[in-house]
Amino acid sequence: MSSVAITISNGICELKLSRPEQRNALNVDMLDVLNDALEGVEGDSRVRCLVVTGEGRGFCAGADVTEWAQMEAEGRLETYGWTERAHALMIKLANLPKPTIAAINGAAVGAGLDLALCCDFRYATPAAKFLPGYTSMAYTPDAGGSWLLPRLMGVDATKAFLFFDKPWTAEKAHRAGLLTDVLETERFAAAVSEVAQTLAAGPTFAYGKTKALLEKSSHLSLSEQLNLESQAALACGRTEDAREALQASIEKRQPNFVGR
């Protein structure tokens, strides 16, 4: 069986991490599957929203420590390619020009947490737990956490989270700014599906341009950002969705976006 179950339906692609016995830990084979899947999603016009979730009780336990220990024993820990694959995955997911959702159904640890943080929206069940998992292993963050965490909850809170390396509840993670919302377990799948359907029916091209603008905004001046906004607006204005939105406004109805 594949380590990732991939389904596409009604404009939504779901990537389900499917190594439940290993708490969906990321080994190199799984990282290859995820990287290939994201490349496919980016160029697939059928896909207008991506959902990442986990099979079983956990979301993702981070790096596969069994594989890690084996590589250490073989003297290949620094060269077996996990880090390069993980970094490529995080960049692809964060930069995907389509809305992304992490449906966090259980524990998110280390790189598994970083995987969720790279998504645009993060929903968790009340039972989900969040743990950096780095300093307790005498490591630093290695899959984007040192960049993602301070942008979501500030440097001081990030230091406390990383240095003390204690699990956070979903509610605490929500208060800190790591989560979009905590959803009741009984309604979790249905509620995430509703959000995904809403995003999949939206102006996909405009979403992608908006994501790119937001990513650049923190290190540009206002005038530079306004120049980028002008370029993005011109590109959006040439889309079918922009024409449909204008016509729908004239006709006083809801627009029917096609994502291009």
Order of alpha helices (4+ residues) and beta strands (2+ residues): beta-beta-alpha-beta-alpha-alpha-beta-beta-alpha-beta-beta-alpha-alpha-beta-alpha-beta-alpha-alpha-alpha-alpha
